[in-house]
């Protein structure tokens, strides 16, 4: 047998030492991370997925896989290697300096927290390896702390590396937590108990902040209302909050496309995303609505409870915030939502409630061109929504959270807000409602470089303007110089379909000619007896207008050829029209039915004929007639009587460019998103009958139907800063 050469023995020995050193590193839990990357937290398996709160608008075909559901306390070490992908920079960009930080993280899996009634909730916790007392960041979720599409491990290690305890908890009756799930109704007290428990642990310094989106955003507000002493700040994203107007109804119209899919998916301890693979047509068409769950093969108690409480009664009042609720909350908040986010109405409801009733300091708002999941997931921040380009939509939302928490939980500004790639914003205004316009098409990231000042420099309000693809910073929202401006409906009596003669005018004049397509919408001329006082259409609940789920910002002209859709359009614009704020429709209408629905959408009409629908709901805004006097009572119609309806289309931030037109659609259905009103006036949950309704929309001097737009005037600094080049030189 030949002798082994000494060189070979030496090499083997060195390899052995290398392997041994690697094992030691793993045991010590040392991880290398390059900071400043948006790819840090890949929470969704696909950027095209929606959040669970948009169950019909999603196509999540992957069932969450259990990572570790051991309910007993188990302390273990974890490691993760995350690197920053190479980024291409333009010549006028400068790269942020990044630094490599070695850190160690430990985890507590299956930690139990006892509540006041004895129920135990289960959490996974990430914390720095070094013993000490740290501030706590908490997420409380009904979707499972081990959900495969939520990278809580990535989030946990990210924040633990920065010196936080990161805690993800299954809410009552979900995951491994005890008790019975009952929607948001139990989250106030449960949140209070969980916050106070965390604040009193050996690894806590007594300061707790909260974050999370949609349901996880709403449960932050409910916990804050209970005033737990150790809750310091919250960062609610897309928080549900306008019940009967947002869920389970939109303007009182039963939100059929969300309610049964969501409650069915969350009918057990774990979220069942396989419900998305069902054929929903026979389920949605089943009557009465109350037993539609049986078509799925099971009963869904929460779904039936929602239907059994169609008004703002005591059932919903438990979680519906009032002015006095906001008055008692004095916490720093970071609110995030999107222009195409179905939870935007609630998020801005809370924002406006604090603005009206509490101290405005320490309140921050970000509105991006995002769907619901894009508000919380960098992977889901797309460069196009439907057919609408939204370049520069990407924002490092977790780095923004880090800067917020650093300031309020650590009194530190080591994480500060800068523009993307280190570029400066151009300050172009002294107006007190407007700060600056970003000189690029993307909102600034957070860099982890040391800040030389002690001031937290996150803009008070940051919004993305669709149609122009620009981020701007504001000092208030809505902007103080925004003017609610009516665009009046008019026609020559046949506004039906996109080929009809309906039009919109800025200055009401019932004699404006319908044939005004060659005139400026701002300077139409008159022609006596050229218009009529109303338009008519027939709504058949057996043949509702189809509005596909997930059809945000899509070309809608092919759907406007139905006679049960009224279409009103301005002439091509000579100058840009910028809107930032809440949009609504005031409609004067009559029906020969005891109850019916009216649905409205605002759209941007491009010169090439493309028509893009705007707003957080594919269906637009809606109102069920029986709720026209408020959502706390049902008042049926007197057939033929003209009534005034207010339809909320919620908030938009958009520029209609020159050559484009502004369009309003009016109809009575949007299937399958909205339940088609049977027009009978019977209780919706148990009704099995239906009848045709004949609708009349009025637009005469006594009944000036209009769409109310939050117009930014051309003499404002916002307008001049973004659109000054379009202004006519005189």
Buried (B, 14 or more C-beta within 10 A) or exposed (E): EEEEEEEEEEEEEEEEEEEEEEEEBEEEBBBBBBBBBBEBBBBBBBBBBBBBBBBBBBBBEEBBEEBBBEBEEEEEBBBBEBEBEEEEEEEEBEEBEBEEEEBBBBBBBBBBBEBEEEBBBBBBBBBBBEEEEBBBBBBBBBBBBBBBBBBBBBBBBBBBBBBBBBBBBBBBBBBBBBBEBBBBBBBBBBBBBBBBBBBEBEBBBBBBBBBBBBBBBBBBBBBBBBEBEBBBBBBBBBBBBBBBBBBBBBBBBBBBBBBBBBBBBBBEBBBEBEBBEBEBEEBBEBEBBBBBBEBBEEEBEBBBBBBEBBBBBEBBEBBBBEEEBBBEBEBBBBBBBBBBBBBBBBBBBBBBBBBEBBEEEBBBBBBBBBBBBBBBBBBBBBEEBBBBBBEBBBBBBBBBBBBBBBBBBBEBBBBBBBBBBBBEBEEBBEBEBBBBBBBBBBBBBBBBBEBEEEEBEBBBBBBBBBBBBBBBBBBBBBBEBBEBBBBBBBBBBBBBBBEBBBBBBBEBBBEBBBEBEEBBBBEBEEBEEBBBBBBBBBBBBEBBBEBBBBBBBBBBBEBBEBEBBBBBBBBBBBBBBBBBBBBBBBBBBBBBBBBBBBBBBBBBBBEEEBBBBBBBBBBBBBBBBBBBEEBEEBEEBEEEEBBEBEBBBBBBBBBBBEEBBBBBBBBBBBBBBBBBBBBBBBBBBEBEEBBEBBBBBBBBEEBBBBBBBBBBEBEBBBBBBBBEEBEEEE
